[in-house]
Amino acid sequence: MAAVLEAIALRKAYGDVVALHGLDLRIEAGEVFCLLGANGAGKTTTIQLFLGFIAPTSGSARILDLDVATHALETKRHIAYIPENVMLYPNLTGLENLEFFTTLAGRKDLGAKALADTLLRAGLSVEAAGRRVGTYSKGMRQKVGIAMAMAKGARALLLDEPTSGLDPKGSNEFSRLLETMSADGVGILMATHDIFRSKEIGTRVGIMKHGVLVACMATRDLSHADLERIYLEHMHD
Amino acid sequence: MRDGRFRLAGTLVLLLLLAALVFGWRQAAAVQQERTAAQAIARAAWTSQGDKNPHIAAHYGMYVFKPSGTLAFLDPGADPYLGVTLKLQAHEQELPQDSAAQDATAIDRFGQLSAAAVLQLLVPLLIIALGFAMWSGERERGTLRLLAATGVKPPRLLAGKVLGLTVALALLLLPAVALAAVTLVAGVESGAGLRLAALVPVYTAYFGVVVAVTLVASALAPSSRAALVALVGFWCATALIVPRAASDLAARVVPLPTTAQLTETVHEAIAKGLPGQPREDRIETLSKALLKRHGFEGAETMMDDALLQGIELQAEADFENEVFDHHLGALMARMDRQEQVAQWAAALSPFLAIRSLSMALAGTDFAHHRAFQHQAEAFRRGLVQAMNDDFAKNAGAAGWDYKANRKLWQQAKPFSFQVPGVAWVLAEQRVAAGMLALWLLAATAAAVWAARRMRVT
């Protein structure tokens, strides 16, 4: 079976500066891969390459065996993206935002009821869904992002530090949502700084440094302390 | 629509537009009334001039007035700069006066506050204000990343943006179009409805160009602020600088003689004849031709003096007409070429294209003025000829003492200006129309291209 997300010798250079050195990575359906690393290590570059926002210098990023560079629009049908800050249209309500983005994603078949249910599953009350997004907290906007992924029926989820700045309760709720999606067979790639969450919800953890994936391990073999020690060892030199 | 700034700016422009329409309409109605009244007075002066020799009557002459077109209230165009009165009389074709119209900068037109100035200059600014951040703002807010991640085709997003702007503009302009249409229901001039119908797609195309250019700048500029600066620069260049430069260029490439020079040249040619054709020789030739036409060839000795006199007067008039045709024809050709330069300059400025098309369709451009002059001149020649013919036929032994009366004066039909049709206007404006179409195509293509290749983050 094809990997949901696959990087093959994926490389990105800006002139002399190499942001990503030949990354090889496979993420299967239902996997949660957490990418750790300092700022500028290449985590965001990796995610943007999967999204096709930037073009690779060489190698390829593939989604369900389709090359992102050559199938830019087709691959996007299968993925959802949640940035550090899900930015929505503040003058529209949560429900209207969801409807707008879902329609653009090609799911015109979903009625208002189905969309409201999706928001409810993502943890937004009916009352909140009818309010303008301008009044939302960050956690609420991230939930709309998850709802967008659910409504779209995404097979892969790309997350770029989605929980930074969330309070522990919000962060915890968000993790529960990711677990639900993972259980539904969605492959998840999440860039994060949160070692604790990585161990908790990740099936695998990768550590990136200067554009190289220096370590890659399954979380069930590790304790939280082990992971932190390994991470800091890599950051030291 | 939930944005307060749009409502404020939009309402202001709408109010300005409606004010311009109402005042323009009232002024145009007043002007038209004055001209109709003046025309009636001039006609009365002609028919009640008393008994006199018909050639003397031709000297006495008649004033004619250019009717202001029904659509002049939309776009006064060059009318304020051009004369509306012509004195028609024997031996004289009124010479065109130097006109400042083409030298006028776009800024001058703010002073008039015509509907055309609002549509051509202010509405583009409104479009820029509404649209400059349409792409760059989404990029800055971060919503563009989410949009891109949905997998929607960029041209579809672009279509959405265009639709949004169009709806906003339509809300604004439809009341004005409706008002203009309602005022026209009472319109008397045939063809005005057709002209208004032609103005709608022309202005739509112009706004389309501005919308597309705005979206190109918004997609490609590094920031919303840069997009706004670039767009205001574009507006200044196309609405202010290029038109000014184009009229200077036209004057330089195709210089026109001053009125004084022209008067001198024409009067000299009338006194001496055109080059290679001395006056007396030419008049003799023309007079022979007239005799032949009337069947008097070789019978001069048997004709009475008055008949000969009448024919000679007409031969002289024919000669003068040849001189006018020669010199004024050349001048008109030069003016035509100047306007062609201005129309071609629309390659650099869509504003020039819409200005030219709008004036022409409103019937207030130079070409309409020349059509008026042309018809008035033909009318003058017919009138002079009718007077000379009457002299030749009826004077008999009385000669110069012969007097015609009111009956003859009334036989001369009053002058009425036949407004040219829309097809004629479009033929005159083919370069401007072509340029506007090219702008629309190029700007649309650029907007699609920019939407495809724009940075997401």
HADDOCK unambig.tbl for C-alpha pairs under 7 A between the chains (distance, minus, plus):
assign (segid A and resid 51 and name CA) (segid B and resid 149 and name CA) 6.67 0.50 0.50
assign (segid A and resid 53 and name CA) (segid B and resid 456 and name CA) 6.16 0.50 0.50
assign (segid A and resid 73 and name CA) (segid B and resid 151 and name CA) 4.92 0.50 0.50
assign (segid A and resid 73 and name CA) (segid B and resid 152 and name CA) 6.99 0.50 0.50
assign (segid A and resid 76 and name CA) (segid B and resid 149 and name CA) 6.04 0.50 0.50
assign (segid A and resid 76 and name CA) (segid B and resid 150 and name CA) 6.21 0.50 0.50
assign (segid A and resid 76 and name CA) (segid B and resid 151 and name CA) 4.67 0.50 0.50
assign (segid A and resid 77 and name CA) (segid B and resid 150 and name CA) 6.80 0.50 0.50
assign (segid A and resid 77 and name CA) (segid B and resid 151 and name CA) 5.70 0.50 0.50
assign (segid A and resid 80 and name CA) (segid B and resid 149 and name CA) 6.59 0.50 0.50
assign (segid A and resid 81 and name CA) (segid B and resid 146 and name CA) 6.93 0.50 0.50
assign (segid A and resid 81 and name CA) (segid B and resid 149 and name CA) 6.29 0.50 0.50
assign (segid A and resid 87 and name CA) (segid B and resid 141 and name CA) 6.62 0.50 0.50
assign (segid A and resid 87 and name CA) (segid B and resid 142 and name CA) 5.51 0.50 0.50
assign (segid A and resid 87 and name CA) (segid B and resid 143 and name CA) 5.26 0.50 0.50
assign (segid A and resid 88 and name CA) (segid B and resid 143 and name CA) 5.93 0.50 0.50
assign (segid A and resid 91 and name CA) (segid B and resid 2 and name CA) 6.89 0.50 0.50
assign (segid A and resid 101 and name CA) (segid B and resid 150 and name CA) 6.88 0.50 0.50
assign (segid A and resid 104 and name CA) (segid B and resid 150 and name CA) 6.35 0.50 0.50
assign (segid A and resid 104 and name CA) (segid B and resid 152 and name CA) 5.59 0.50 0.50
assign (segid A and resid 105 and name CA) (segid B and resid 150 and name CA) 4.61 0.50 0.50
assign (segid A and resid 105 and name CA) (segid B and resid 151 and name CA) 5.89 0.50 0.50
assign (segid A and resid 105 and name CA) (segid B and resid 152 and name CA) 5.94 0.50 0.50
